[in-house]
Amino acid sequence: MYNVAVVGATGAVGQKMIEVLTEYEFPINELMLYASARSAGKTVTVNGQDVVIRELSDAIYADPIDIALFSAGGSISEQYAPRLSEQGVIVIDNSSAFRMQADIPLIVPEVNRVELSPDKPLIANPNCSTIQSVVALAPLAEVYGLTRVAYTSYQAVSGSGQKGIEDLERGARGEEPQNYPYPIYDNVLPHIDVFLENGYTKEEQKMIDETRKILNAPNLGVTATCVRVPVRNSHAVSITVTLDREATLAEVKAVLSDAPGVVLMDNPGELVYPTPLDANGTDDVYIGRVRVDESQPNTFHLWCVADNVRKGAAANAVQIAQCMIGQTATK
Ligand SMILES: NC(=O)c1ccc[n+]([C@@H]2O[C@H](COP(=O)([O-])OP(=O)(O)OC[C@H]3O[C@@H](n4cnc5c(N)ncnc54)[C@H](OP(=O)(O)O)[C@@H]3O)[C@@H](O)[C@H]2O)c1
């Protein structure tokens, strides 16, 4: 049994982490919940027991934590995660602070759990859109090799945390947004995270860089356009993938239907394809609309949908924790 800490326990991801830990029956001795001074002293009921939220401070270093799940933003992770992991705590960090550091594993259990090691207790949880995309791409990479990947994402407002959900609700009431620069209600924003000098957004660059790192393919051609849509929860990603060698549509579908973590929902004749409502509340990655791109050789289109707060964040983090303690990752 383990003492498990959730840092950012009152946030969209933190609350879901608590839910998933309970649902997966993670072997918890004591659950310790941390947030800002704003939430300190409030109680959360977990498995019928009241747990008091603690204010995050240096006092955390003296708490008897075995595993810490961080989800309170990059600067909080930078401040606390390295020292905790140096003390021997297994730290799984949901922010982007450490993802691209060469010595820090960036893990999606279905894809690269073999990179986990007891010697590397600080582990990064990837970007939400990237997690679901690599679950779909890894089996194709293994069988055929990948030449190029082009993503267009359709990302839900829950990906921005509580403030994103509130902006969608504000818009529905006819009020002005407070989080996004323009209304998200009744609108679509081709802008997630800050713009970089190369014209991409940081979210797009994360998808590019993290895909290469997780698939261990530093030279893979990857491009991305990330779009915020007025959907409460679950991201969709349109993926165009060029394989290194020829494959038939039936072969590609067979590889995907056997892939761990993937549910193939693909029968256009019966109007079967995944939507965000299908993915909500689940930890699978749903693939549909698989078809040949008739404009380019060895190229296929996939439509990929997953719950961004569960598989894209909380569930993936808990699955990493399961791998670290030697349990089979639960889905
Ligand atoms: N939403 C997603 O789909 C998603 C996916 C992948 C990664 N992430 C990442 O996960 C992190 C959290 O995202 P979220 O969506 O859960 O955000 P959120 O709903 O805004 O929650 C933020 C959490 O951080 C806590 N926090 C903020 N400032 C703090 C401080 N100074 N000290 C201690 N705790 C503090 C908040 O506590 P209070 O309630 O006390 O303010 C709250 O618990 C971010 O790094 C985000 O990029 C999110």
The ligand as an SDF file (V2000), in Angstrom:
LIG
                    3D

 48 52  0  0  0  0  0  0  0  0999 V2000
   -7.1160   19.8730  -18.6110 N   0  0  0  0  0  0  0  0  0  0  0  0
   -6.4390   19.0120  -19.3580 C   0  0  0  0  0  0  0  0  0  0  0  0
   -7.0130   18.3160  -20.2300 O   0  0  0  0  0  0  0  0  0  0  0  0
   -4.9740   18.8430  -19.1870 C   0  0  0  0  0  0  0  0  0  0  0  0
   -4.3640   17.8400  -19.9130 C   0  0  0  0  0  0  0  0  0  0  0  0
   -3.0080   17.6250  -19.7600 C   0  0  0  0  0  0  0  0  0  0  0  0
   -2.2860   18.4190  -18.9060 C   0  0  0  0  0  0  0  0  0  0  0  0
   -2.8740   19.4080  -18.1910 N   0  0  0  0  0  0  0  0  0  0  0  0
   -2.0310   20.1780  -17.2770 C   0  0  0  0  0  0  0  0  0  0  0  0
   -2.3870   19.8940  -15.9300 O   0  0  0  0  0  0  0  0  0  0  0  0
   -2.1960   21.0380  -15.1020 C   0  0  0  0  0  0  0  0  0  0  0  0
   -3.4950   21.3940  -14.4010 C   0  0  0  0  0  0  0  0  0  0  0  0
   -4.5170   21.5390  -15.3610 O   0  0  0  0  0  0  0  0  0  0  0  0
   -6.0490   21.6610  -14.9780 P   0  0  0  0  0  0  0  0  0  0  0  0
   -6.7510   21.6350  -16.2750 O   0  0  0  0  0  0  0  0  0  0  0  0
   -6.4400   20.6810  -13.9240 O   0  0  0  0  0  0  0  0  0  0  0  0
   -6.0870   23.1580  -14.3410 O   0  0  0  0  0  0  0  0  0  0  0  0
   -7.1040   23.7980  -13.3160 P   0  0  0  0  0  0  0  0  0  0  0  0
   -8.4480   23.1820  -13.4110 O   0  0  0  0  0  0  0  0  0  0  0  0
   -6.9590   25.2610  -13.5120 O   0  0  0  0  0  0  0  0  0  0  0  0
   -6.5020   23.4210  -11.8500 O   0  0  0  0  0  0  0  0  0  0  0  0
   -5.2760   23.9200  -11.3780 C   0  0  0  0  0  0  0  0  0  0  0  0
   -4.9190   23.2630  -10.0320 C   0  0  0  0  0  0  0  0  0  0  0  0
   -3.6570   23.7620   -9.6030 O   0  0  0  0  0  0  0  0  0  0  0  0
   -3.7850   24.3030   -8.2790 C   0  0  0  0  0  0  0  0  0  0  0  0
   -2.8900   25.4310   -8.0790 N   0  0  0  0  0  0  0  0  0  0  0  0
   -2.8290   26.5850   -8.7840 C   0  0  0  0  0  0  0  0  0  0  0  0
   -1.8960   27.4120   -8.2430 N   0  0  0  0  0  0  0  0  0  0  0  0
   -1.3670   26.7540   -7.1870 C   0  0  0  0  0  0  0  0  0  0  0  0
   -0.3760   27.0650   -6.2110 C   0  0  0  0  0  0  0  0  0  0  0  0
    0.2820   28.2390   -6.2190 N   0  0  0  0  0  0  0  0  0  0  0  0
   -0.0890   26.1440   -5.2580 N   0  0  0  0  0  0  0  0  0  0  0  0
   -0.7340   24.9710   -5.2300 C   0  0  0  0  0  0  0  0  0  0  0  0
   -1.6980   24.6080   -6.1080 N   0  0  0  0  0  0  0  0  0  0  0  0
   -1.9980   25.4930   -7.0750 C   0  0  0  0  0  0  0  0  0  0  0  0
   -5.2290   24.7350   -8.2110 C   0  0  0  0  0  0  0  0  0  0  0  0
   -5.5980   24.8810   -6.8340 O   0  0  0  0  0  0  0  0  0  0  0  0
   -6.7400   25.9590   -6.3810 P   0  0  0  0  0  0  0  0  0  0  0  0
   -8.0560   25.3230   -6.7200 O   0  0  0  0  0  0  0  0  0  0  0  0
   -6.5000   26.0610   -4.9180 O   0  0  0  0  0  0  0  0  0  0  0  0
   -6.4700   27.2110   -7.1410 O   0  0  0  0  0  0  0  0  0  0  0  0
   -5.9020   23.5660   -8.9050 C   0  0  0  0  0  0  0  0  0  0  0  0
   -5.9880   22.4760   -8.0120 O   0  0  0  0  0  0  0  0  0  0  0  0
   -1.6300   22.1010  -16.0470 C   0  0  0  0  0  0  0  0  0  0  0  0
   -0.2270   22.0200  -15.9850 O   0  0  0  0  0  0  0  0  0  0  0  0
   -2.1430   21.6760  -17.3880 C   0  0  0  0  0  0  0  0  0  0  0  0
   -1.3600   22.1760  -18.4280 O   0  0  0  0  0  0  0  0  0  0  0  0
   -4.2180   19.6300  -18.2940 C   0  0  0  0  0  0  0  0  0  0  0  0
  1  2  1  0
  2  3  2  0
  2  4  1  0
  4  5  1  0
  4 48  2  0
  5  6  2  0
  6  7  1  0
  7  8  2  0
  8  9  1  0
  8 48  1  0
  9 10  1  0
  9 46  1  0
 10 11  1  0
 11 12  1  0
 11 44  1  0
 12 13  1  0
 13 14  1  0
 14 15  2  0
 14 16  1  0
 14 17  1  0
 17 18  1  0
 18 19  2  0
 18 20  1  0
 18 21  1  0
 21 22  1  0
 22 23  1  0
 23 24  1  0
 23 42  1  0
 24 25  1  0
 25 26  1  0
 25 36  1  0
 26 27  1  0
 26 35  1  0
 27 28  2  0
 28 29  1  0
 29 30  1  0
 29 35  2  0
 30 31  1  0
 30 32  2  0
 32 33  1  0
 33 34  2  0
 34 35  1  0
 36 37  1  0
 36 42  1  0
 37 38  1  0
 38 39  2  0
 38 40  1  0
 38 41  1  0
 42 43  1  0
 44 45  1  0
 44 46  1  0
 46 47  1  0
M  CHG  2   8   1  16  -1
M  END
$$$$
